[in-house]
Amino acid sequence: MGKRYFCDYCDRSFQDNLHNRKKHLNGVQHLRAKRVWYDLFRDAAAILQEEQTKKPCRKFLQTGKGQCDFGSNCRFSHMTEQDLEKLSAQVQAEQRAKELQQEGADVPPGTIENWLEKRAKRLSMAQSNSALPEKPVPFQYPPGWPPVQDLPPSLQAPPPGGWLVPSNLQWG
């Protein structure tokens, strides 16, 4: 059988030797898949700048479904006017957020500090509600587990005193 090489970009594997790996890594399919992967992490300003320099794709705009035979490899733009406006608004919002952060202004909403505050409130509410002693919840197997008869003997029967699951632990 031998060693196999798995390409994360292309989501495929092949026999690992110098010839096969070199052929794959220089192949058009791999280079396209790698480019698409890295394009996912580009910032909005770079995408907007690139899309504004391209001409609109006629084939993409003419088909009612917005399809082009070249897909992400097309040298023309597949963005509509509305898409470009949304992207431009996103770029402006990111620039404003950067400027506010450089000026030392308060952190905008939706940050980790807000999340931590909300979490602390939820925990304090949960602690105040749990002043009463908890009733033990009977153990239930998680969804997707095999039937009890297929489990090993150590898991078929509960231990003496039963399995107790905290009330804050929920399956599914």
C-alpha positions in Angstrom: 0.0 0.0 0.0 2.7 2.5 1.0 2.4 6.0 2.3 -0.3 8.3 1.2 -0.3 12.1 1.0 -3.5 14.0 1.8 -3.9 17.5 0.4 -6.0 19.7 2.6 -6.6 22.2 -0.1 -8.0 19.7 -2.7 -9.4 17.3 -0.1 -7.9 14.2 -1.8 -5.1 11.8 -1.2 -2.6 10.0 -3.5 0.4 7.8 -3.2 3.3 9.8 -1.7 6.4 9.8 -3.9 8.4 12.7 -5.3 6.9 12.5 -8.8 3.2 12.4 -7.6 3.6 15.1 -5.0 5.4 17.4 -7.5 2.8 16.8 -10.2 0.0 17.5 -7.7 1.5 20.6 -6.1 2.1 22.2 -9.6 -1.2 21.1 -11.0 -3.9 23.6 -11.9 -6.5 22.1 -9.6 -4.3 22.4 -6.6 -3.2 25.9 -7.4 -6.8 27.0 -7.8 -7.9 25.3 -4.6 -5.0 26.9 -2.7 -5.9 30.3 -4.1 -9.5 30.0 -3.1 -8.5 29.0 0.4 -6.2 32.0 0.9 -8.8 34.3 -0.6 -11.1 33.5 2.3 -8.8 35.4 4.6 -8.3 38.5 2.6 -9.5 41.8 4.1 -12.5 43.6 2.6 -10.4 46.5 1.3 -8.2 44.3 -0.8 -11.2 42.5 -2.3 -13.0 45.8 -3.0 -9.9 47.3 -4.7 -9.5 44.1 -6.9 -13.2 43.9 -7.8 -13.3 47.6 -8.8 -10.5 47.2 -11.3 -12.2 44.2 -13.0 -14.9 44.5 -15.7 -18.2 42.8 -15.0 -18.6 39.3 -16.3 -21.2 39.3 -19.1 -21.9 35.5 -18.8 -22.5 35.8 -15.0 -24.9 38.8 -15.4 -26.7 37.3 -18.4 -27.6 34.0 -16.8 -30.5 34.3 -14.5 -28.8 32.1 -11.9 -25.6 34.1 -11.9 -23.3 31.3 -13.3 -20.0 31.4 -15.1 -18.1 28.5 -16.5 -14.9 29.8 -15.0 -16.2 30.2 -11.5 -13.7 31.7 -9.0 -11.0 31.6 -11.8 -12.8 34.1 -14.0 -10.8 37.2 -14.7 -14.0 39.3 -14.7 -16.0 40.5 -11.7 -18.9 38.4 -10.5 -20.1 41.1 -8.0 -23.3 43.1 -8.7 -23.6 46.8 -7.9 -25.4 46.0 -4.6 -22.5 43.6 -3.6 -19.9 46.3 -4.3 -22.0 48.8 -2.2 -22.2 46.4 0.7 -18.4 45.7 0.5 -17.7 49.4 0.3 -19.8 50.0 3.4 -18.0 47.2 5.2 -14.6 48.7 4.4 -15.7 52.1 5.7 -17.0 50.6 8.9 -13.7 48.7 9.4 -11.8 51.9 8.8 -14.0 53.8 11.3 -13.5 51.1 13.9 -9.7 51.3 13.4 -9.7 55.1 13.8 -11.7 54.8 17.0 -9.4 52.2 18.4 -6.3 54.4 17.5 -7.9 57.4 19.2 -8.3 55.4 22.4 -12.1 55.5 22.3 -14.2 53.0 24.2 -14.4 49.6 22.8 -17.2 49.3 20.3 -20.2 47.0 21.1 -19.9 43.3 20.4 -16.5 42.9 22.0 -15.1 40.4 24.5 -15.7 42.7 27.4 -19.4 42.8 26.6 -19.5 39.1 26.4 -17.7 38.7 29.7 -20.2 41.1 31.4 -23.1 39.1 30.1 -21.6 35.9 31.2 -21.0 37.2 34.7 -24.6 38.2 34.9 -25.8 34.8 33.7 -23.6 33.0 36.2 -24.8 35.2 39.1 -28.4 34.6 38.1 -27.8 30.8 37.9 -26.2 30.8 41.3 -29.0 32.8 42.9 -31.6 30.4 41.3 -29.7 27.4 42.5 -30.0 28.2 46.2 -32.3 25.3 46.5 -30.5 21.9 46.6 -30.3 20.3 43.2 -32.3 17.1 42.5 -30.1 14.5 40.8 -30.9 14.0 37.1 -31.0 10.4 36.1 -28.3 9.4 33.6 -29.3 9.3 29.9 -27.1 8.1 27.1 -26.2 10.8 24.6 -27.9 10.8 21.3 -26.2 8.6 18.7 -24.8 6.1 21.3 -25.3 2.4 20.4 -28.0 0.4 22.1 -27.1 -0.7 25.7 -26.6 -4.4 24.7 -23.8 -3.3 22.3 -21.9 -1.4 25.0 -19.1 -3.0 27.0 -20.3 -4.5 30.4 -18.7 -1.7 32.3 -21.2 0.8 30.7 -24.3 -1.5 30.5 -25.3 -1.1 34.2 -25.0 2.0 36.3 -22.6 1.8 39.2 -24.0 1.4 42.8 -25.8 4.6 43.7 -26.4 5.4 40.0 -24.9 7.8 37.5 -25.6 11.4 38.5 -25.4 14.1 35.9 -25.3 17.8 36.9 -28.4 19.7 35.9 -26.3 22.2 33.9 -25.0 19.4 31.6 -27.4 18.8 28.7 -27.0 16.5 25.7 -27.7 17.6 22.2 
